[in-house]
Amino acid sequence: MNLESMRKKIRKVQAQHQKVAEHVRGLKVPYSRRGEMSIPAFKMAAGGNPETDGRTQSLKLMGKAAVLPVDFFFYDLEDAAPDNEDFKQFARRFIVEALVQNDFGDRVAAFRPNNIRTSYFEEDVLQVISGAGHRLQALVIPKSETADEVQDVAKIVRRINELAGNSNRLSLEVLIESPRAFVQAQQIAAIPEVTALIFGAWDFARTVGGEVSAEGWIRDQQTARQLLPIIAASEGKEAVDAVTGTLPIRPKKPLDMSDADFEAALDGTLRHAEQLPKDFWAKVVERRAALELAARDARDARAIGFAAKWILHPDQIPAIQGAWVPSRERALEALHLTAAYTRAALTGSGAEVDGNRLADKAVVGTDWWIVLNAMKGGVLQDADFGATGYSFDQLKRTVVTRDAQVM
């Protein structure tokens, strides 16, 4: 074999492997979000009439999703709706009404049906998708056990949407809540319609015989939780972290306190707060601790590769979504390092010295995520990129591998 023959062999082998591009997180996800909030599809005071009182309360609650500053929300027909067909039928109807009548701006709108093994699933997907599938971007799929099950759900969802005359693609975000689902997580992530794997900490603990504590769950479930972003990214998908168990419950406002002082007490800007009633102040401190716990969990989730985290309470939104938004100082630092590396690469160097570290493609590539998060969070503007002397595509091209698709 001569060198020319060897060249042909190399090119043939290259062509085979060039079909497998580097997979990174989010490569095959058509939207971005930092937080995902569950909105109950049915709410009614005890003894009310579901058709009137239930409708009024439920639509009011679901309407809040149109104004809350959350990136992704889903109307919940599963755990947050009564486990009773008498109420589920109204919840489905109210979801369709809420989806059709509200303007959600650039928020990702989704809903969660009951799982395919329940008697509720059939009507959940048929009624909601046929009635308002054109307003949806995703479904959150709970308690899946196997990849075959998720594949069948994907086919059912796709076909109902087509029969409804809709041309939009509905993504699936799949909860990983059992040992069998976890073992099959990569096969689930490989399904084209699946965009995310969601860690369901409580059901996961239930099915393995473990437990969940607000302070210790990210340690106790560390192995499964840390593997999920890796598994999802291996298929170009994303992982969403579980809820933080402690909610930031707002204390009851003292009768003699103004609304302004009440809000100032909650956000820590009220002067002479130590003079407030002790029981009220204790609940304020408890609420702040719950918000810090959510923020801590979110920072940990971001650091290990999660793209977002579940949200259960509106007051958690800034604490959780803010974990993915760097300060402007950190964002500019990451942008300038990327530009310096780009400049070095174009002038003959494979690395750039950054303080006391050697910043090569791998190091700069991790800072590129900070740049992307800063863009999504509005911290960096077009003018900031223009000031580097390079376009966004030039900077991105320098820090991703040659065969990678758009991150």
C-alpha positions as CSV (number, residue, x, y, z in Angstrom):
1,M,0.0,0.0,0.0
2,N,1.5,3.4,-1.0
3,L,0.8,6.8,0.6
4,E,-1.9,7.7,-1.9
5,S,-3.8,4.5,-1.1
6,M,-3.4,5.3,2.6
7,R,-4.9,8.7,2.0
8,K,-8.0,7.2,0.4
9,K,-8.4,4.8,3.3
10,I,-8.1,7.6,5.8
11,R,-10.7,9.7,4.0
12,K,-13.1,6.7,3.9
13,V,-12.7,6.2,7.6
14,Q,-13.0,9.9,8.2
15,A,-16.2,10.1,6.2
16,Q,-17.7,7.4,8.4
17,H,-16.9,9.1,11.7
18,Q,-17.7,12.6,10.4
19,K,-21.3,11.5,10.5
20,V,-21.1,11.5,14.3
21,A,-20.6,15.1,15.3
22,E,-19.6,16.0,18.8
23,H,-22.7,16.1,21.0
24,V,-22.9,18.9,23.6
25,R,-25.8,20.0,25.8
26,G,-28.7,21.5,24.0
27,L,-27.5,20.7,20.5
28,K,-31.0,19.3,19.6
29,V,-33.2,21.5,21.8
30,P,-35.2,24.2,20.0
31,Y,-35.8,26.5,23.0
32,S,-33.9,27.7,26.1
33,R,-35.1,28.1,29.7
34,R,-33.6,28.4,33.1
35,G,-36.7,27.6,35.2
36,E,-39.7,25.4,34.7
37,M,-42.8,26.1,36.8
38,S,-45.7,23.8,37.5
39,I,-49.2,25.5,37.4
40,P,-52.1,23.5,38.7
41,A,-54.8,23.0,36.1
42,F,-57.6,22.8,38.7
43,K,-58.2,24.8,41.8
44,M,-61.4,25.1,43.8
45,A,-62.3,25.8,47.4
46,A,-64.0,22.9,49.2
47,G,-67.7,22.6,48.4
48,G,-67.5,24.8,45.3
49,N,-69.1,24.1,42.0
50,P,-66.4,22.8,39.6
51,E,-68.2,24.3,36.5
52,T,-68.4,27.8,37.9
53,D,-66.2,28.3,41.0
54,G,-63.6,25.8,39.7
55,R,-63.5,27.5,36.3
56,T,-63.0,30.9,37.8
57,Q,-60.3,29.9,40.3
58,S,-58.5,27.7,37.8
59,L,-58.4,30.2,35.0
60,K,-57.3,32.9,37.3
61,L,-54.4,30.7,38.5
62,M,-53.4,29.6,35.0
63,G,-53.6,33.2,33.7
64,K,-50.8,34.1,36.1
65,A,-48.5,32.1,33.9
66,A,-48.9,34.7,31.2
67,V,-47.3,37.4,33.4
68,L,-44.9,35.5,35.7
69,P,-41.3,36.1,34.6
70,V,-40.6,32.4,34.2
71,D,-39.0,30.9,31.0
72,F,-41.1,27.7,30.9
73,F,-44.3,26.8,32.5
74,F,-46.6,23.7,32.3
75,Y,-50.2,23.3,33.2
76,D,-50.4,20.2,35.4
77,L,-53.0,17.5,35.0
78,E,-51.1,15.0,37.0
79,D,-50.0,15.5,40.7
80,A,-51.4,19.1,40.9
81,A,-54.9,18.1,39.7
82,P,-57.3,16.0,41.9
83,D,-56.9,12.2,41.4
84,N,-60.6,12.0,40.5
85,E,-62.1,11.8,37.0
86,D,-65.0,14.1,38.1
87,F,-62.4,16.9,38.4
88,K,-59.9,15.8,35.7
89,Q,-62.5,16.4,33.0
90,F,-62.9,20.0,34.1
91,A,-59.1,20.4,34.4
92,R,-58.6,19.4,30.8
93,R,-61.3,21.8,29.6
94,F,-59.8,24.6,31.6
95,I,-56.3,24.0,30.2
96,V,-57.5,24.3,26.7
97,E,-59.3,27.5,27.5
98,A,-56.3,29.0,29.3
99,L,-53.9,28.1,26.4
100,V,-56.2,29.6,23.8
101,Q,-57.1,32.8,25.6
102,N,-53.7,33.9,27.1
103,D,-50.7,35.5,25.4
104,F,-47.6,33.9,26.8
105,G,-45.0,36.0,24.9
106,D,-41.8,34.2,24.5
107,R,-42.4,31.7,27.4
108,V,-42.4,28.0,26.6
109,A,-45.9,26.7,27.1
110,A,-46.4,23.0,28.0
111,F,-48.7,20.7,29.9
112,R,-48.3,17.5,31.9
113,P,-50.7,14.6,31.2
114,N,-51.0,11.6,33.5
115,N,-48.8,8.7,32.6
116,I,-49.7,6.3,29.9
117,R,-50.6,3.5,32.3
118,T,-53.4,5.5,33.9
119,S,-57.0,5.7,32.8
120,Y,-56.6,9.5,32.5
121,F,-54.0,9.5,29.8
122,E,-56.2,9.0,26.8
123,E,-58.5,11.9,27.4
124,D,-55.6,14.1,28.6
125,V,-53.7,14.0,25.4
126,L,-56.7,13.8,23.0
127,Q,-58.6,16.7,24.5
128,V,-55.7,19.1,25.2
129,I,-53.7,18.5,22.0
130,S,-56.7,18.5,19.7
131,G,-58.1,21.6,21.4
132,A,-54.9,23.7,21.9
133,G,-51.9,21.8,20.5
134,H,-51.1,24.8,18.3
135,R,-50.4,26.9,21.4
136,L,-48.0,24.3,22.9
137,Q,-44.3,23.7,22.5
138,A,-43.9,20.7,24.8
139,L,-45.4,18.0,27.0
140,V,-43.9,17.0,30.4
141,I,-44.2,13.2,30.6
142,P,-44.3,11.7,34.1
143,K,-43.5,8.3,35.6
144,S,-42.1,6.8,32.4
145,E,-40.5,3.4,32.8
146,T,-39.0,2.5,29.4
147,A,-37.8,4.0,26.2
148,D,-40.4,2.0,24.3
149,E,-43.1,3.6,26.3
150,V,-41.7,7.1,25.6
151,Q,-41.4,6.3,21.9
152,D,-45.1,5.2,21.8
153,V,-46.1,8.4,23.6
154,A,-44.2,10.4,21.1
155,K,-46.0,8.7,18.2
156,I,-49.4,9.2,19.8
157,V,-48.7,12.9,20.5
158,R,-47.4,13.5,17.0
159,R,-50.4,11.8,15.4
160,I,-53.0,13.7,17.5
161,N,-51.4,17.0,16.6
162,E,-51.4,16.1,12.9
163,L,-55.1,15.1,13.0
164,A,-55.9,18.4,14.7
165,G,-54.4,20.1,11.7
166,N,-51.4,21.5,13.5
167,S,-48.0,21.9,11.9
168,N,-45.9,22.7,15.0
169,R,-43.6,20.1,16.6
170,L,-44.3,19.1,20.1
171,S,-41.3,18.2,22.3
172,L,-41.3,15.8,25.2
173,E,-39.6,16.5,28.5
174,V,-39.4,13.2,30.3
175,L,-39.3,12.8,34.1
176,I,-36.7,10.2,35.2
177,E,-38.3,9.0,38.4
178,S,-37.5,5.3,38.8
179,P,-34.5,2.9,38.6
180,R,-35.6,1.4,35.3
181,A,-36.2,4.8,33.7
182,F,-32.7,5.9,34.9
183,V,-31.1,2.8,33.4
184,Q,-32.8,3.5,30.1
185,A,-32.2,7.3,30.3
186,Q,-29.8,7.4,27.3
187,Q,-32.3,5.4,25.1
188,I,-35.0,7.8,26.2
189,A,-32.8,10.9,25.4
190,A,-32.1,9.4,21.9
191,I,-35.8,9.7,20.9
192,P,-36.0,12.6,18.5
193,E,-39.0,14.3,20.2
194,V,-37.3,14.2,23.6
195,T,-35.6,17.5,24.4
196,A,-34.9,17.0,28.2
197,L,-34.6,14.6,31.0
198,I,-36.0,15.8,34.3
199,F,-34.8,14.5,37.6
200,G,-37.8,13.6,39.8
201,A,-36.1,13.4,43.2
202,W,-39.1,12.4,45.3
203,D,-40.4,9.6,43.1
204,F,-36.9,8.4,42.5
205,A,-36.3,8.2,46.2
206,R,-39.6,6.4,46.7
207,T,-38.8,3.8,44.1
208,V,-35.3,3.0,45.4
209,G,-36.4,3.1,49.0
210,G,-34.5,6.3,49.8
211,E,-35.6,9.6,51.3
212,V,-35.4,13.3,50.4
213,S,-34.4,16.1,52.8
214,A,-34.4,19.7,51.8
215,E,-30.8,20.2,53.0
216,G,-29.3,16.9,52.0
217,W,-31.0,15.6,48.8
218,I,-28.3,16.9,46.4
219,R,-25.8,14.9,48.4
220,D,-27.9,11.8,49.1
221,Q,-28.9,11.5,45.4
222,Q,-25.6,12.8,44.1
223,T,-24.8,9.9,41.7
224,A,-28.1,9.7,39.8
225,R,-28.4,13.5,39.8
226,Q,-25.0,14.2,38.5
227,L,-25.1,11.5,35.8
228,L,-28.4,12.9,34.2
229,P,-26.8,16.0,32.6
230,I,-24.1,13.8,31.1
231,I,-26.6,11.3,29.7
232,A,-28.8,14.0,28.3
233,A,-25.8,15.9,26.7
234,S,-24.6,12.6,25.1
235,E,-27.6,12.8,22.8
236,G,-27.5,16.6,22.4
237,K,-30.4,17.1,24.9
238,E,-30.7,18.8,28.2
239,A,-31.3,17.9,31.8
240,V,-33.7,19.8,34.3
241,D,-33.0,19.5,38.0
242,A,-35.6,18.6,40.6
243,V,-37.5,20.9,42.9
244,T,-36.2,22.3,46.1
245,G,-38.4,20.9,48.8
246,T,-38.7,23.9,51.1
247,L,-41.1,26.6,49.8
248,P,-40.7,30.3,50.6
249,I,-44.1,30.8,52.2
250,R,-45.1,34.4,52.7
251,P,-46.1,35.2,56.3
252,K,-49.4,36.9,57.0
253,K,-49.0,40.7,57.0
254,P,-49.5,42.3,60.4
255,L,-52.7,44.3,60.6
256,D,-50.9,47.6,61.3
257,M,-48.3,47.2,58.6
258,S,-48.5,49.0,55.2
259,D,-48.1,47.0,52.0
260,A,-44.9,48.8,51.2
261,D,-43.3,48.0,54.6
262,F,-44.5,44.4,54.2
263,E,-42.7,44.0,50.9
264,A,-39.6,45.8,52.3
265,A,-39.6,43.4,55.2
266,L,-39.7,40.4,52.9
267,D,-36.9,41.7,50.7
268,G,-34.7,42.8,53.6
269,T,-34.8,46.6,52.9
270,L,-37.0,47.6,55.8
271,R,-35.2,49.7,58.4
272,H,-35.6,48.8,62.1
273,A,-36.8,45.3,61.1
274,E,-35.7,44.0,64.5
275,Q,-38.6,45.9,66.0
276,L,-41.2,43.8,64.1
277,P,-43.3,41.2,66.0
278,K,-41.1,38.2,66.8
279,D,-43.4,35.6,65.3
280,F,-43.7,37.6,62.0
281,W,-39.9,38.2,61.8
282,A,-39.2,34.5,62.5
283,K,-41.3,33.6,59.4
284,V,-39.6,36.2,57.3
285,V,-36.2,34.7,58.2
286,E,-37.6,31.2,57.5
287,R,-38.8,32.4,54.1
288,R,-35.4,34.0,53.2
289,A,-33.7,30.7,54.2
290,A,-36.0,28.8,51.8
291,L,-35.1,31.2,49.0
292,E,-31.4,30.9,49.6
293,L,-31.7,27.1,49.6
294,A,-33.4,27.3,46.2
295,A,-30.7,29.6,44.9
296,R,-27.9,27.3,46.3
297,D,-29.5,24.2,44.7
298,A,-29.8,26.1,41.4
299,R,-26.2,27.2,41.5
300,D,-25.1,23.7,42.1
301,A,-27.4,22.5,39.2
302,R,-25.8,25.0,36.8
303,A,-22.3,24.1,37.9
304,I,-22.8,20.4,37.0
305,G,-24.5,20.9,33.7
306,F,-28.2,21.2,34.3
307,A,-29.9,23.6,31.8
308,A,-32.8,24.5,34.2
309,K,-34.5,23.7,37.5
310,W,-38.1,23.0,38.4
311,I,-40.0,25.8,40.2
312,L,-43.0,25.4,42.5
313,H,-43.5,28.8,44.0
314,P,-43.5,32.2,42.1
315,D,-41.1,33.7,44.7
316,Q,-38.5,31.1,43.7
317,I,-38.3,32.4,40.1
318,P,-35.6,35.1,40.6
319,A,-33.6,32.9,43.0
320,I,-33.5,29.9,40.6
321,Q,-33.4,31.6,37.1
322,G,-30.8,34.1,38.4
323,A,-28.4,31.2,39.1
324,W,-27.9,30.9,35.3
325,V,-27.3,34.6,34.8
326,P,-23.8,35.8,35.4
327,S,-22.9,39.3,36.6
328,R,-21.9,41.7,33.9
329,E,-18.4,41.7,35.2
330,R,-18.1,37.9,34.9
331,A,-19.8,37.9,31.5
332,L,-17.4,40.5,30.1
333,E,-14.5,38.6,31.5
334,A,-15.7,35.4,29.7
335,L,-16.3,37.3,26.5
336,H,-12.9,39.0,26.6
337,L,-11.2,35.7,27.2
338,T,-13.1,34.2,24.2
339,A,-12.0,37.1,22.1
340,A,-8.4,36.8,23.3
341,Y,-8.3,33.1,22.4
342,T,-9.8,33.9,19.0
343,R,-7.1,36.5,18.4
344,A,-4.4,34.1,19.5
345,A,-5.8,31.3,17.3
346,L,-5.8,33.5,14.2
347,T,-2.3,34.7,14.8
348,G,-0.7,31.3,15.4
349,S,-1.3,30.3,19.0
350,G,-3.3,27.4,20.4
351,A,-3.8,28.9,23.8
352,E,-4.0,32.2,25.7
353,V,-2.6,32.9,29.2
354,D,-5.4,33.9,31.5
355,G,-4.1,35.0,34.9
356,N,-2.4,31.9,36.4
357,R,-4.0,29.4,34.0
358,L,-3.4,28.4,30.4
359,A,-6.6,28.9,28.6
360,D,-6.8,26.5,25.6
361,K,-9.9,25.5,23.6
362,A,-11.3,23.4,26.5
363,V,-11.0,26.1,29.1
364,V,-12.3,28.8,26.9
365,G,-15.2,26.5,25.9
366,T,-16.4,26.4,29.5
367,D,-16.4,30.2,29.6
368,W,-18.4,30.2,26.4
369,W,-21.4,28.8,28.3
370,I,-21.1,31.9,30.5
371,V,-21.3,34.1,27.4
372,L,-24.4,32.2,26.2
373,N,-26.1,32.5,29.5
374,A,-25.3,36.2,29.7
375,M,-26.9,36.6,26.2
376,K,-30.0,34.8,27.2
377,G,-30.2,36.8,30.5
378,G,-29.8,40.1,28.7
379,V,-26.5,40.8,30.4
380,L,-24.5,41.0,27.1
381,Q,-25.7,43.0,24.2
382,D,-24.8,43.1,20.5
383,A,-22.5,46.1,21.2
384,D,-20.5,44.1,23.6
385,F,-19.7,41.5,20.9
386,G,-19.0,44.3,18.4
387,A,-16.4,45.8,20.8
388,T,-14.3,42.6,20.6
389,G,-13.8,43.0,16.9
390,Y,-15.3,39.6,16.1
391,S,-18.7,38.4,15.2
392,F,-20.7,36.0,17.4
393,D,-20.1,33.2,14.8
394,Q,-16.3,33.9,14.8
395,L,-16.1,33.6,18.5
396,K,-18.3,30.5,18.7
397,R,-16.4,28.9,15.8
398,T,-13.2,29.2,17.8
399,V,-14.4,27.5,21.0
400,V,-16.4,24.6,19.6
401,T,-14.8,21.7,17.8
402,R,-14.5,21.8,14.1
403,D,-17.2,19.2,13.5
404,A,-19.7,20.6,16.0
405,Q,-23.0,21.9,15.0
406,V,-24.5,25.1,16.5
407,M,-24.5,25.0,20.3
